[in-house]
Amino acid sequence: MTKRVVVTGASSGIGQATTRRLVAEGWQVVALARREDRLKALATQLGGACSYQVCDITDEESTQAAVDAILAAGPVKALVNCSGAARGKDPVASASLDDWRQMYELNVLGTLRITQKLLPALKDTAANQGGGTVLIISSTAGIEPYEGGAGYCASKSAERIMARVLRLEQIGQPLRVIDIAPGMVQTEEFSLKRFGGDRSKAASVYQGVPSPLTADDVADCAAWALAQPDRVDIDQIVVRPRAEGSYTKVFRQS
Ligand SMILES: NC(=O)c1ccc[n+]([C@@H]2O[C@H](COP(=O)([O-])OP(=O)(O)OC[C@H]3O[C@@H](n4cnc5c(N)ncnc54)[C@H](OP(=O)(O)O)[C@@H]3O)[C@@H](O)[C@H]2O)c1
C-alpha cells in the first residue's frame, strides 16, 4: 500500500526538502503551505507522487477545508509539521506583542490545529496498516532559551511539550509521536523573515560558521525516523551542526 504523508511548510526550507526526500523514498506527499505558486512548481517537478493543498494553518476555515480535501482523496499515514517561524529578537522588556502573537498562532496553535484535525485519520488502522505518525519539527530553541529569543523559544518549547504529552495521552493507540529539534539550519527564508527582510541581519546569523545544517540534513532525520517500523517510536532527535555546542557557543571563523 502506498504511504501518504502531509508535510506542512512545504513551500520552502526544511518542509520543501522533506517533501523531496519523502517522494524519493516512495511516499505520496501532500505539500501544504500558503504560497500556491511555490507548491505548484514543486508538485510539477516531483510529478504524480506530490500533490498540494494551499492552506493557512492559523485559519480555522482554511485548515478544515484543506483537511477535508486531503482526506477525501485518501488515507493519511503521517503528518510532518514544518510550518513555523521566528519573529524578531527583542528582549522581553520591549518585545512586540504582535511578534509573539504571530509565533504562538503559527508555531503552537497552527501545529495543534492541523494535528488535531488529522489525528483520527492517522489512527485509522482500517485505512493505514500499522497506524500513523505525527512528527513535529521543533527546535533546540525549545530546549535552551537565549536572550532575545523568549517568544520563539517559548513557542518551540510548547511544541516539544505538545509532542511529549500527546505521546503519553495516546499510549496504546496506533500512533507514533516524533519530535525533531534542529539547531542552526541555513535556509533561504527563515532568518530573513525573522528580521523583517533585513539581509545583513539574516546573514549575520550564519556569519563565519563553517557548515550550518542544511534543510536536507533535517529532511534526512525526518525520513529516517518515519522509515522505522511502526513499533519503533523515535521520541526525540536533537540535531546540530558540529560547529554549534549551544545557541551561545558557536564556532565562527573570522
Ligand atoms: N532554520 C532554522 O535554523 C531552524 C532551526 C530549528 C527549527 N526550525 C524550524 O523548522 C521549521 C521550518 O523552518 P525553515 O527554516 O524551513 O523556515 P522557512 O523556510 O521560513 O519555512 C517556513 C514554512 O512555513 C510556512 N508557513 C508560514 N506561515 C504559514 C501558515 N500560516 N500556514 C501554513 N504554512 C505556513 C511557509 O510557507 P508559506 O509562507 O508559503 O505559507 C514555509 O513553507 C520551522 O518550524 C522552524 O521553526 C528552523
The ligand as an SDF file (V2000), in Angstrom:
LIG
                    3D

 48 52  0  0  0  0  0  0  0  0999 V2000
   16.0820   27.4040   10.0340 N   0  0  0  0  0  0  0  0  0  0  0  0
   16.4460   27.0730   11.2610 C   0  0  0  0  0  0  0  0  0  0  0  0
   17.5580   27.4540   11.7250 O   0  0  0  0  0  0  0  0  0  0  0  0
   15.5600   26.2290   12.1210 C   0  0  0  0  0  0  0  0  0  0  0  0
   16.1320   25.6140   13.2460 C   0  0  0  0  0  0  0  0  0  0  0  0
   15.3310   24.8360   14.0720 C   0  0  0  0  0  0  0  0  0  0  0  0
   13.9920   24.6920   13.7880 C   0  0  0  0  0  0  0  0  0  0  0  0
   13.4470   25.3160   12.7030 N   0  0  0  0  0  0  0  0  0  0  0  0
   12.0150   25.1380   12.4810 C   0  0  0  0  0  0  0  0  0  0  0  0
   11.8240   24.4020   11.2880 O   0  0  0  0  0  0  0  0  0  0  0  0
   10.6130   24.7910   10.6470 C   0  0  0  0  0  0  0  0  0  0  0  0
   10.9110   25.1780    9.2010 C   0  0  0  0  0  0  0  0  0  0  0  0
   11.9140   26.1910    9.2010 O   0  0  0  0  0  0  0  0  0  0  0  0
   12.6080   26.6730    7.8420 P   0  0  0  0  0  0  0  0  0  0  0  0
   13.9780   27.1040    8.1720 O   0  0  0  0  0  0  0  0  0  0  0  0
   12.3590   25.6830    6.7800 O   0  0  0  0  0  0  0  0  0  0  0  0
   11.7550   28.0090    7.5820 O   0  0  0  0  0  0  0  0  0  0  0  0
   11.0760   28.6020    6.2540 P   0  0  0  0  0  0  0  0  0  0  0  0
   11.8920   28.2790    5.0540 O   0  0  0  0  0  0  0  0  0  0  0  0
   10.7790   30.0210    6.5710 O   0  0  0  0  0  0  0  0  0  0  0  0
    9.7340   27.7590    6.1270 O   0  0  0  0  0  0  0  0  0  0  0  0
    8.5990   28.0310    6.9000 C   0  0  0  0  0  0  0  0  0  0  0  0
    7.3980   27.4080    6.1930 C   0  0  0  0  0  0  0  0  0  0  0  0
    6.2280   27.6600    6.9830 O   0  0  0  0  0  0  0  0  0  0  0  0
    5.1740   28.0000    6.0810 C   0  0  0  0  0  0  0  0  0  0  0  0
    4.1700   28.8180    6.7500 N   0  0  0  0  0  0  0  0  0  0  0  0
    4.3480   30.0490    7.3100 C   0  0  0  0  0  0  0  0  0  0  0  0
    3.1730   30.5100    7.7790 N   0  0  0  0  0  0  0  0  0  0  0  0
    2.2410   29.5540    7.4990 C   0  0  0  0  0  0  0  0  0  0  0  0
    0.8470   29.4530    7.7160 C   0  0  0  0  0  0  0  0  0  0  0  0
    0.1730   30.4370    8.3380 N   0  0  0  0  0  0  0  0  0  0  0  0
    0.2080   28.3330    7.3110 N   0  0  0  0  0  0  0  0  0  0  0  0
    0.8860   27.3310    6.6840 C   0  0  0  0  0  0  0  0  0  0  0  0
    2.2110   27.3620    6.4670 N   0  0  0  0  0  0  0  0  0  0  0  0
    2.8700   28.4730    6.8620 C   0  0  0  0  0  0  0  0  0  0  0  0
    5.8790   28.7840    4.9730 C   0  0  0  0  0  0  0  0  0  0  0  0
    5.1350   28.7400    3.7710 O   0  0  0  0  0  0  0  0  0  0  0  0
    4.1320   29.8850    3.2450 P   0  0  0  0  0  0  0  0  0  0  0  0
    4.7500   31.2000    3.5640 O   0  0  0  0  0  0  0  0  0  0  0  0
    4.0460   29.5860    1.7630 O   0  0  0  0  0  0  0  0  0  0  0  0
    2.8470   29.6270    3.9530 O   0  0  0  0  0  0  0  0  0  0  0  0
    7.1560   27.9800    4.8060 C   0  0  0  0  0  0  0  0  0  0  0  0
    6.9600   26.9220    3.8950 O   0  0  0  0  0  0  0  0  0  0  0  0
   10.0420   25.9190   11.4870 C   0  0  0  0  0  0  0  0  0  0  0  0
    9.0950   25.4080   12.3680 O   0  0  0  0  0  0  0  0  0  0  0  0
   11.2480   26.4290   12.2710 C   0  0  0  0  0  0  0  0  0  0  0  0
   10.8590   26.9980   13.4980 O   0  0  0  0  0  0  0  0  0  0  0  0
   14.2020   26.0670   11.8550 C   0  0  0  0  0  0  0  0  0  0  0  0
  1  2  1  0
  2  3  2  0
  2  4  1  0
  4  5  1  0
  4 48  2  0
  5  6  2  0
  6  7  1  0
  7  8  2  0
  8  9  1  0
  8 48  1  0
  9 10  1  0
  9 46  1  0
 10 11  1  0
 11 12  1  0
 11 44  1  0
 12 13  1  0
 13 14  1  0
 14 15  2  0
 14 16  1  0
 14 17  1  0
 17 18  1  0
 18 19  2  0
 18 20  1  0
 18 21  1  0
 21 22  1  0
 22 23  1  0
 23 24  1  0
 23 42  1  0
 24 25  1  0
 25 26  1  0
 25 36  1  0
 26 27  1  0
 26 35  1  0
 27 28  2  0
 28 29  1  0
 29 30  1  0
 29 35  2  0
 30 31  1  0
 30 32  2  0
 32 33  1  0
 33 34  2  0
 34 35  1  0
 36 37  1  0
 36 42  1  0
 37 38  1  0
 38 39  2  0
 38 40  1  0
 38 41  1  0
 42 43  1  0
 44 45  1  0
 44 46  1  0
 46 47  1  0
M  CHG  2   8   1  16  -1
M  END
$$$$
